[in-house]
Amino acid sequence: MTIDEAIGIVETVLAKGRLSKVEEIIFRQSWEGLSYLEIAKSSGYDTGYLKDTGSSLWRSLSQAFGDKVSKNNFQLILKRHAQTQTSTVSIKPNIPSSHHLQTTQCDWGEAIDTSIFYGRNAELTTLEKWIVSDRARLVMLLGMGGIGKTTLSIKLAEQIQQKFTHVIWRSLRNALTIQDILTDLLAHLSNGQAIALPESVNGKISLLINYLRASRCLVILDNTETILRAGDRAGNYCPGYEGYGQLFRCIAETTHQSCLVLTSREKPRGLATYEGLTLPVRSLYVLGLTTEAAQYIFQAKGLCISSEQGKVLVERYGGNPLALKITATNIQELFDGNVCQFIYQGAALFGDVWQLLEQHFERLSDLEKHIMYVLATRKAWVSIPELLDDIAFVSLRDLLEALESLKVRSLIEKATLTTPEKTSPCFMQQPAVMEYVSSKLLEQTNLALATLSC
């Protein structure tokens, strides 16, 4: 039994659930055979305080196990409990000592075919390190629609599945309720056994955490943005879906051996406290494909395209794989495969590419839309003071919050520009986004003129 397995058992049986920070220090270092004096020296806590906290912990465990538990015998008690445990959820993780698991139970749900996959080697390497080596508990893949988050999540799961006892991939495209998704996950993790499900969300989340402690599970929830509210700052939950925030926070802050991967166009709120390069939550912003990787898309579509032409298209669409696939089809069908003619005529946005950006734009708050119009009008890098001058009615606080929200939604780019006088952050849009917003602004202007002429 490892110490993490032991802590998983303890936090399952204790009425209060999680160990406090001090209790976990005492538990871990007592497990290694250290005395209270040695624990005090390494942790900085007072010896007397550690003894009192330890005594309280052993009393709580004695009540939970129905046996006298002390600093000297708690390992023996826990091992005995593990051997005689007969609850539905096995508390002994199915992790063999070899480098990979013997069997993995996979449920791919509506996962798409990823047999055709381009690039992303650096992203896969980073994600595997975070999940397998660093044991991150929650990982977010963030980026614009069509950028490849879904495909990347599936490819990642396929690549590391043998490190887990269970792999579950689910889409939230239809905005499943928190009760539905919890029931679904628990049904899979129970291996078909009949279990008595708690009625409350809290109860189901607690039971799920028990499973995530008992086995090494990889759970992927795709399209998380569907449970987040449109017309508001990025990351706020839709009414009735706040339970997802509770689930995500619990998975982030509770000790277990599993990982939840989210894909989303926006970062859900409430996770920043746990996020960092050495913390249990990590975020990866999925960027566009390189010109080299994009060439595989053009080849699959039957387009003969030079590297220079490929570079123009990649820059125009920010390397967005879905936009490039749609564009390649449009070039074939409307321009008879003539890439030069398509590039020359200049209109990048129509059909499905327009709809893709429309989905993003309609989720924005009124202030975010106004900022997007200002950036599209300027057609250059714009500083915060310049934005304040252009948007007289906004406070600095509201402007910064809106810029943060737009950055999270991957609709603006940020750069630090240096002049002889100062260094300041500036913002701009990708070419395709700028063209879309400029067209929207022109539509509004024409509509206003038409109204005035009536």
C-alpha positions in Angstrom: 0.0 0.0 0.0 1.3 3.4 -0.9 0.9 6.5 1.2 -1.5 8.1 -1.4 -3.7 4.9 -1.3 -3.7 5.1 2.5 -4.7 8.8 2.5 -7.5 7.9 0.0 -8.8 5.3 2.5 -8.6 7.8 5.4 -10.4 10.5 3.6 -13.1 8.0 2.6 -13.9 6.9 6.2 -13.5 10.2 8.0 -16.8 12.1 8.5 -15.2 15.4 7.6 -13.6 14.0 4.4 -10.3 15.7 3.6 -7.4 15.8 6.0 -6.3 19.3 6.9 -2.9 20.5 5.8 -1.3 19.8 9.2 -3.0 16.4 9.5 -1.7 15.4 6.1 1.8 16.5 7.1 1.6 14.4 10.3 0.1 11.4 8.4 2.7 11.4 5.6 5.7 11.9 7.9 4.5 9.5 10.5 4.1 7.0 7.7 7.8 7.4 7.0 8.6 6.7 10.7 9.4 10.3 11.8 8.9 11.4 15.4 6.8 14.5 16.3 10.1 16.3 17.0 11.4 15.5 13.5 8.2 16.5 11.9 8.3 19.8 13.8 11.8 20.5 12.5 10.9 19.8 8.9 7.5 21.5 8.8 8.1 24.5 11.1 5.1 23.7 13.3 5.3 23.6 17.2 5.9 20.1 18.5 3.1 20.5 21.1 0.6 21.6 18.4 1.6 18.6 16.2 1.1 16.2 19.1 -2.4 17.6 19.9 -3.4 17.6 16.2 -2.1 14.1 15.9 -3.9 12.8 18.9 -7.2 14.3 17.5 -6.5 12.6 14.2 -5.9 9.1 15.8 -9.1 9.5 17.9 -11.1 10.3 14.7 -9.6 7.3 13.0 -10.3 5.1 16.0 -14.0 6.0 15.8 -14.1 5.5 12.0 -12.5 2.1 12.1 -13.9 0.8 15.4 -10.4 0.0 16.6 -7.8 1.7 18.7 -5.6 3.7 16.3 -2.3 5.3 17.3 0.8 6.7 15.7 2.5 3.4 16.2 -0.1 1.1 14.7 -2.1 3.2 12.1 -0.3 1.5 9.1 -1.3 -1.9 10.4 -4.9 -0.8 10.9 -5.1 0.6 7.4 -3.7 -2.4 5.7 -6.0 -4.7 7.7 -9.0 -2.5 6.6 -7.9 -2.6 3.0 -7.8 -6.4 3.1 -11.2 -6.8 4.6 -13.0 -4.0 2.8 -16.2 -5.3 1.2 -17.9 -2.1 0.0 -19.0 -1.8 -3.6 -16.1 0.5 -4.4 -12.8 -1.4 -4.1 -10.3 0.7 -2.2 -7.3 -1.2 -3.6 -6.2 0.5 -6.8 -5.8 -1.8 -9.7 -2.3 -0.6 -10.5 0.3 -3.3 -11.1 4.0 -2.8 -10.5 4.9 -2.9 -14.1 5.4 0.2 -16.2 1.9 0.1 -17.7 -1.5 -1.3 -16.7 -2.5 -4.8 -17.8 -6.0 -3.8 -19.0 -7.8 -0.5 -19.6 -11.6 -0.2 -19.7 -12.4 2.4 -22.3 -15.7 4.1 -23.1 -15.2 6.5 -26.0 -18.8 7.8 -26.1 -19.2 10.0 -29.2 -15.5 10.4 -29.8 -14.6 11.1 -33.5 -12.1 9.2 -35.7 -8.6 10.6 -35.3 -6.8 8.3 -37.7 -5.9 11.4 -39.7 -3.9 13.6 -37.3 -1.4 16.4 -38.1 1.3 17.9 -35.9 0.7 18.6 -32.3 3.7 16.6 -31.1 4.8 19.3 -28.7 1.4 19.6 -27.2 1.0 15.8 -26.8 4.4 15.7 -25.0 3.5 18.5 -22.6 0.1 17.0 -21.8 1.5 13.5 -21.2 4.1 15.0 -18.8 1.4 16.9 -16.9 -0.9 14.0 -16.6 1.3 10.9 -16.4 4.5 12.3 -14.7 3.3 15.3 -12.8 0.0 13.7 -11.8 -2.1 16.8 -12.5 -5.7 16.3 -11.4 -7.4 18.7 -13.8 -6.1 19.8 -17.3 -7.9 22.3 -19.6 -7.4 22.4 -23.4 -8.6 25.9 -24.4 -9.0 27.7 -27.7 -11.2 28.8 -30.5 -13.8 26.6 -32.1 -12.3 24.4 -34.8 -8.7 24.8 -33.4 -8.5 21.1 -32.8 -9.1 20.7 -29.0 -11.5 17.7 -29.5 -9.1 15.8 -31.8 -6.2 16.5 -29.5 -8.0 15.2 -26.4 -8.9 12.0 -28.2 -5.4 11.5 -29.5 -4.0 12.2 -26.1 -6.3 9.6 -24.5 -5.4 7.0 -27.1 -1.7 7.7 -26.5 -1.7 7.4 -22.6 -4.7 5.0 -22.1 -2.5 2.1 -20.9 -1.5 4.2 -17.9 -5.1 4.1 -16.5 -7.6 1.5 -15.4 -10.5 3.5 -16.9 -10.7 6.0 -19.8 -14.0 7.8 -20.3 -14.6 10.4 -23.1 -17.8 12.4 -23.1 -19.2 15.3 -25.0 -21.2 18.1 -23.3 -22.4 19.4 -26.6 -26.0 18.7 -25.6 -25.4 20.4 -22.2 -26.0 17.3 -20.0 -27.1 18.2 -16.5 -24.6 17.6 -13.6 -26.9 14.9 -12.3 -26.8 13.1 -15.7 -23.1 13.3 -16.2 -22.4 12.1 -12.6 -24.8 9.2 -13.0 -23.2 8.3 -16.3 -19.6 8.3 -14.9 -20.5 6.4 -11.8 -22.3 3.7 -13.9 -19.1 3.2 -15.9 -16.7 3.2 -13.0 -18.8 0.7 -11.0 -18.1 -1.9 -13.7 -21.8 -2.7 -14.1 -22.3 -3.5 -10.4 -25.6 -2.3 -8.8 -24.8 0.6 -6.6 -27.1 2.8 -4.4 -26.6 6.3 -5.9 -27.0 9.3 -3.5 -29.8 11.7 -4.6 -27.8 14.9 -4.1 -25.1 16.3 -6.3 -22.8 16.5 -3.2 -23.3 12.8 -2.5 -22.7 11.7 -6.1 -19.5 13.9 -6.3 -18.2 12.3 -3.0 -18.9 8.8 -4.4 -17.1 9.8 -7.7 -14.1 11.0 -5.7 -13.9 7.6 -4.0 -13.7 5.9 -7.4 -11.0 8.4 -8.6 -9.0 7.5 -5.5 -9.5 3.8 -5.8 -8.5 3.6 -9.5 -6.4 5.6 -11.8 -9.0 7.1 -14.1 -8.8 9.5 -17.1 -12.1 11.4 -17.8 -12.4 13.8 -20.7 -15.3 16.2 -21.0 -15.5 17.8 -24.4 -17.3 21.1 -25.3 -17.4 22.4 -21.8 -18.3 25.9 -23.1 -21.9 24.7 -23.6 -22.5 24.8 -19.9 -21.1 28.3 -19.6 -23.2 31.4 -20.0 -23.3 33.5 -23.2 -23.6 37.3 -23.2 -21.5 37.5 -20.1 -17.8 37.5 -19.1 -16.1 34.3 -20.0 -16.3 31.3 -17.7 -19.6 31.9 -15.8 -21.9 28.9 -15.5 -25.4 28.8 -17.0 -28.3 28.8 -14.5 -28.8 25.3 -13.3 -25.2 24.2 -14.2 -23.4 25.6 -11.2 -22.9 22.0 -9.9 -20.2 21.5 -12.6 -18.2 24.2 -10.9 -18.5 22.3 -7.6 -17.4 19.1 -9.4 -14.4 20.8 -11.0 -13.3 22.4 -7.8 -13.6 19.2 -5.8 -11.5 17.3 -8.4 -8.9 20.0 -8.3 -8.6 20.4 -4.6 -9.1 16.8 -3.4 -6.3 14.2 -3.2 -6.8 11.4 -5.7 -4.9 9.5 -8.4 -7.0 10.4 -11.5 -7.2 13.2 -14.0 -10.1 15.2 -15.5 -9.4 16.8 -18.9 -11.7 19.6 -20.1 -11.9 21.1 -23.6 -13.5 24.5 -23.9 -13.6 27.7 -25.8 -13.6 29.5 -22.4 -11.9 28.7 -19.1 -14.5 27.9 -16.4 -14.3 30.2 -13.4 -13.2 29.1 -9.9 -10.1 27.1 -10.8 -7.4 29.8 -10.7 -6.5 29.1 -7.1 -5.4 25.6 -8.0 -3.6 26.4 -11.3 0.1 26.6 -11.8 3.1 24.8 -13.2 3.6 22.9 -10.0 -0.1 22.8 -8.9 -2.8 20.2 -9.6 -4.5 22.3 -12.4 -2.9 23.1 -15.7 -4.1 25.0 -18.8 -2.9 24.6 -22.4 -4.0 27.1 -25.0 -4.3 25.2 -28.3 -2.9 27.4 -31.1 -3.2 27.1 -34.9 -1.3 24.6 -37.0 2.0 25.4 -38.6 2.3 25.9 -42.3 4.0 22.5 -42.6 1.2 20.7 -40.7 -1.5 22.5 -42.7 0.0 21.1 -45.9 -1.4 17.7 -44.9 -4.9 19.2 -44.9 -4.5 20.6 -48.3 -3.0 17.4 -49.7 -5.9 15.4 -48.2 -8.3 17.7 -49.9 -6.5 17.2 -53.3 -5.1 20.8 -53.5 -1.8 21.4 -55.1 -0.5 24.4 -53.1 2.9 26.0 -52.7 4.5 26.6 -49.3 4.0 30.4 -49.9 0.3 30.0 -50.6 0.0 27.7 -47.6 1.6 30.4 -45.4 -0.9 33.0 -46.7 -3.8 30.8 -45.8 -2.5 29.8 -42.4 -1.9 33.4 -41.5 -5.3 34.5 -42.7 -7.1 31.9 -40.6 -4.7 31.7 -37.7 -3.9 28.1 -38.5 -7.4 27.0 -37.5 -7.7 23.4 -38.8 -11.5 23.5 -39.3 -11.3 26.8 -41.1 -8.5 25.5 -43.4 -10.5 22.4 -44.2 -13.6 24.4 -45.0 -11.5 26.8 -47.1 -9.9 24.0 -49.0 -13.3 22.6 -49.9 -14.5 26.1 -51.0 -11.4 26.5 -53.2 -12.1 23.2 -54.9 -15.8 23.8 -55.4 -16.0 27.5 -56.1 -12.6 28.2 -57.7 -11.9 24.8 -59.4 -8.9 24.3 -57.1 -7.2 27.6 -58.2 -5.6 28.8 -54.9 -4.1 32.0 -56.5 -7.6 33.1 -57.6 -9.0 32.5 -54.2 -6.2 34.4 -52.4 -6.5 37.3 -55.0 -10.2 37.9 -54.5 -9.5 38.5 -50.8 -12.8 37.5 -49.2 -11.8 35.0 -46.5 -15.1 34.6 -44.7 -18.3 33.0 -46.0 -20.4 29.9 -45.3 -19.3 27.7 -42.5 -16.2 29.8 -41.6 -18.5 32.8 -41.0 -20.8 30.7 -38.9 -17.9 29.5 -36.8 -17.0 33.1 -35.9 -20.6 34.1 -35.5 -20.9 31.5 -32.7 -18.0 33.1 -30.9 -19.2 36.6 -31.3 -22.7 36.0 -30.1 -21.3 34.7 -26.7 -19.7 38.1 -26.0 -21.0 40.7 -23.5 -21.9 44.2 -24.9 -18.6 45.7 -23.7 -16.6 42.9 -25.3 -18.4 43.5 -28.6 -17.6 47.2 -28.4 -13.9 46.5 -27.8 -13.9 44.1 -30.8 -15.4 46.9 -33.0 -12.7 49.3 -31.8 -9.9 46.9 -32.5 -11.3 46.1 -36.0 -11.5 49.8 -36.8 -8.0 50.5 -35.7 -6.6 47.5 -37.7 -3.3 47.7 -35.6 -2.0 47.0 -32.2 -3.9 49.1 -29.6 -2.8 49.9 -26.1 -4.9 50.1 -23.0 -4.8 54.0 -22.8 -5.9 54.1 -26.5 -8.8 51.9 -25.7 -9.8 54.0 -22.8 -9.7 57.1 -25.1 -11.9 55.3 -27.7 -14.4 53.9 -25.1 -15.1 56.9 -22.9 -17.9 55.3 -20.9 -15.8 52.4 -19.5 -13.7 52.3 -16.3 -10.2 50.8 -16.3 -11.4 47.9 -14.1 -14.2 47.0 -16.5 -11.9 47.3 -19.5 -9.3 45.0 -18.0 -11.9 42.5 -17.1 -13.3 42.5 -20.6 -9.8 42.2 -22.2 -9.1 39.3 -19.9 -12.4 37.7 -21.0 -11.6 38.2 -24.7 -8.2 36.8 -24.3 -9.6 33.7 -22.5 -12.0 33.3 -25.4 -9.0 33.4 -27.8 -10.5 36.2 -29.8 -7.7 38.7 -29.3 -3.9 38.5 -29.3 -1.6 40.3 -26.9 1.9 41.6 -27.4 4.2 43.9 -25.4 5.4 46.8 -27.5 8.4 48.9 -26.6 8.9 52.5 -27.5 11.6 55.0 -26.4 9.1 56.3 -23.9 7.6 53.2 -22.4 6.7 49.5 -22.7 3.0 48.6 -22.7 0.7 45.7 -23.5 -1.2 46.0 -26.8 -4.0 44.0 -28.4 -5.1 43.1 -31.9 -7.3 40.5 -33.8 -6.3 37.8 -36.2 -7.0 38.7 -39.8 -10.1 36.4 -40.1 -11.5 37.7 -36.9 -10.8 41.3 -37.9 -12.6 40.8 -41.3 -15.6 39.2 -39.5 -15.9 42.1 -37.0 -15.4 44.7 -39.7 -18.2 43.2 -41.7 -20.5 43.1 -38.7 -19.7 46.8 -38.0 -20.5 47.7 -41.7 -23.8 45.8 -41.4 -24.7 47.8 -38.4 -23.7 51.1 -40.0 -25.7 50.3 -43.2 -28.7 49.3 -41.1 -28.5 52.6 -39.1 -28.3 54.6 -42.3 -31.2 52.8 -43.8 -33.3 53.4 -40.7 -32.5 57.2 -40.8 -33.5 57.4 -44.4 -36.9 55.9 -43.8 
